[in-house]
Amino acid sequence: MNAFFKHSIVILSGALALCASAATLAADGQLKLPNFDSLADKASESVTITLDPALLGLAARFLDPQDPDDAAVREAITGIKGIYVRSYKFDEDFAYPKADVDMVRKQLGAPGWQRLVEVRKSKEQQNVDIYMLVEQERANGLAIIASKPREFTIVNIVGSVDMRKLHELEGRFGVPKLEIEQKKQ
């Protein structure tokens, strides 16, 4: 075998390994987020929330079951395995690596992820994407990526997501207000 052919096989096997890794990520709904630790020093405001199953369960214990709002939040997080939020604001345009945010967006092209919302405002350089991981007709993950020149936010909710109850999480556990309108019944 010549060297070019061997090199091509090595590249192909690496690409297949990356695809398998992406498929594993898509299967559980958790996105691979870049390490944004260095951005906290540059940012005028930063929020990092990592609630894995254990921490989410612990946080749920602090919710008062007698309080109707807390009870609704407790019900909304039933089936959720994790909530991951990264949000940064800067005093200057594109102080963050735009490629890192785009890398997260690319993960949402994996099988199972379906785009619910896409907003592009060219003049303002503003992008918003909302994706849902759908498996066997069930929502098993949600991803929100919003970026502007001076800020970006990534929200990844892992696990069973009930869209009717999602609004109960707005403003809690780092989930931003989504302004999802409720249908009158």
C-alpha positions as CSV (number, residue, x, y, z in Angstrom):
1,M,0.0,0.0,0.0
2,N,1.3,3.4,-0.8
3,A,1.7,6.1,1.9
4,F,-1.2,8.3,0.5
5,F,-3.6,5.4,0.7
6,K,-2.5,4.5,4.3
7,H,-2.8,8.1,5.3
8,S,-6.4,8.2,3.8
9,I,-7.4,5.1,5.8
10,V,-6.1,6.7,9.0
11,I,-8.1,9.9,8.3
12,L,-11.2,7.9,7.4
13,S,-11.0,5.8,10.6
14,G,-10.6,9.0,12.6
15,A,-13.6,10.5,10.9
16,L,-15.7,7.3,11.6
17,A,-14.6,7.5,15.3
18,L,-15.8,11.1,15.4
19,C,-19.1,10.2,13.9
20,A,-19.6,7.4,16.4
21,S,-18.7,9.8,19.2
22,A,-21.3,12.4,17.8
23,A,-23.9,9.7,17.6
24,T,-23.3,8.8,21.2
25,L,-23.7,12.4,22.2
26,A,-26.9,12.7,20.2
27,A,-28.3,9.6,21.8
28,D,-28.4,11.0,25.2
29,G,-28.9,14.7,24.2
30,Q,-25.9,16.1,26.0
31,L,-23.8,18.4,23.8
32,K,-20.0,18.5,24.1
33,L,-19.4,22.1,25.2
34,P,-16.0,23.7,24.7
35,N,-14.0,24.8,27.7
36,F,-15.1,28.4,28.0
37,D,-13.2,28.9,31.4
38,S,-10.8,31.5,29.8
39,L,-13.8,33.6,28.7
40,A,-14.9,34.3,32.3
41,D,-11.9,36.7,32.7
42,K,-12.7,38.6,29.5
43,A,-16.5,38.7,30.1
44,S,-18.3,41.6,31.8
45,E,-20.8,39.0,32.9
46,S,-20.7,35.2,32.9
47,V,-23.0,32.4,33.9
48,T,-22.0,28.7,34.1
49,I,-24.5,26.2,35.3
50,T,-23.8,22.4,35.3
51,L,-26.6,20.4,36.9
52,D,-25.9,16.7,36.3
53,P,-28.5,14.1,37.6
54,A,-27.1,14.2,41.2
55,L,-27.1,18.0,41.5
56,L,-30.4,18.3,39.8
57,G,-31.9,15.9,42.3
58,L,-30.3,17.8,45.1
59,A,-31.7,21.1,43.8
60,A,-35.2,19.6,43.5
61,R,-35.1,18.8,47.2
62,F,-35.0,22.5,48.0
63,L,-38.3,23.1,46.1
64,D,-41.2,23.4,48.5
65,P,-43.9,20.7,47.5
66,Q,-46.5,22.9,49.2
67,D,-45.7,25.9,47.0
68,P,-47.6,25.6,43.7
69,D,-44.8,27.2,41.7
70,D,-42.2,24.9,43.2
71,A,-44.4,21.9,42.7
72,A,-44.8,22.8,39.0
73,V,-41.0,23.1,38.6
74,R,-40.5,19.8,40.4
75,E,-42.9,18.2,37.9
76,A,-41.3,19.9,35.0
77,I,-37.8,18.4,35.8
78,T,-39.1,14.9,36.1
79,G,-37.3,12.9,33.5
80,I,-34.6,15.6,33.0
81,K,-31.1,14.3,33.5
82,G,-29.1,17.5,33.3
83,I,-29.2,21.2,32.6
84,Y,-26.1,22.9,31.2
85,V,-25.9,26.7,30.6
86,R,-23.0,28.8,29.4
87,S,-23.7,32.5,29.0
88,Y,-21.3,35.3,28.5
89,K,-21.5,39.1,27.8
90,F,-18.6,41.2,26.7
91,D,-17.8,44.9,26.4
92,E,-16.5,44.6,22.8
93,D,-17.7,42.7,19.7
94,F,-16.7,39.1,19.2
95,A,-14.4,38.8,22.2
96,Y,-15.3,35.2,22.2
97,P,-14.2,32.5,19.7
98,K,-17.2,32.4,17.3
99,A,-15.8,29.1,16.0
100,D,-16.5,27.4,19.4
101,V,-20.2,28.5,19.3
102,D,-20.4,27.3,15.6
103,M,-18.9,23.9,16.7
104,V,-21.7,23.4,19.2
105,R,-24.2,24.3,16.4
106,K,-22.7,21.7,14.1
107,Q,-23.4,19.0,16.7
108,L,-27.1,19.7,16.2
109,G,-26.8,18.2,12.7
110,A,-26.4,14.7,14.3
111,P,-29.3,12.2,13.7
112,G,-32.3,12.9,15.9
113,W,-31.8,16.6,16.4
114,Q,-34.6,18.6,14.8
115,R,-34.6,22.4,14.4
116,L,-37.6,24.1,16.0
117,V,-36.6,27.7,15.6
118,E,-34.0,29.5,13.5
119,V,-33.6,33.2,13.6
120,R,-31.0,35.1,11.6
121,K,-30.7,38.9,11.7
122,S,-27.8,39.7,9.4
123,K,-27.6,43.4,10.1
124,E,-27.4,42.8,13.9
125,Q,-25.3,39.7,13.4
126,Q,-27.7,37.9,15.7
127,N,-28.5,34.1,15.5
128,V,-30.9,32.0,17.5
129,D,-31.3,28.3,17.1
130,I,-33.6,26.0,19.1
131,Y,-33.3,22.2,18.5
132,M,-35.0,19.2,20.0
133,L,-33.7,15.7,20.1
134,V,-36.6,13.5,19.1
135,E,-36.4,9.7,19.6
136,Q,-39.3,7.4,19.2
137,E,-41.7,10.4,19.0
138,R,-40.4,11.7,22.4
139,A,-38.4,14.8,23.1
140,N,-35.2,13.6,24.8
141,G,-33.1,16.8,24.7
142,L,-33.3,20.5,24.0
143,A,-30.6,22.9,22.9
144,I,-30.8,26.7,22.6
145,I,-27.9,28.7,21.1
146,A,-28.2,32.4,20.9
147,S,-25.4,34.7,19.8
148,K,-24.8,38.4,19.2
149,P,-21.5,40.2,18.7
150,R,-21.2,41.0,22.4
151,E,-22.8,37.9,23.9
152,F,-23.8,34.3,23.5
153,T,-25.8,31.8,25.5
154,I,-25.9,28.0,25.2
155,V,-28.6,26.0,27.0
156,N,-28.6,22.2,26.9
157,I,-31.4,20.3,28.6
158,V,-30.7,16.6,28.7
159,G,-33.5,14.0,29.2
160,S,-37.2,13.8,28.7
161,V,-38.5,17.3,27.9
162,D,-42.2,18.0,28.2
163,M,-42.7,21.1,26.0
164,R,-46.0,21.9,27.8
165,K,-44.2,22.1,31.1
166,L,-40.9,23.7,29.8
167,H,-42.1,27.2,30.7
168,E,-42.0,26.2,34.4
169,L,-38.2,26.1,34.1
170,E,-37.9,29.7,32.6
171,G,-35.9,31.8,35.0
172,R,-34.9,28.8,37.1
173,F,-31.8,26.6,37.0
174,G,-30.2,29.1,34.6
175,V,-32.8,28.5,31.9
176,P,-33.6,31.9,30.3
177,K,-37.1,33.2,29.6
178,L,-38.1,31.6,26.3
179,E,-41.3,33.5,25.8
180,I,-43.2,30.4,24.7
181,E,-46.8,31.2,24.4
182,Q,-49.3,28.9,26.0
183,K,-52.3,27.8,24.0
184,K,-55.6,28.5,25.6
185,Q,-57.7,25.4,26.0
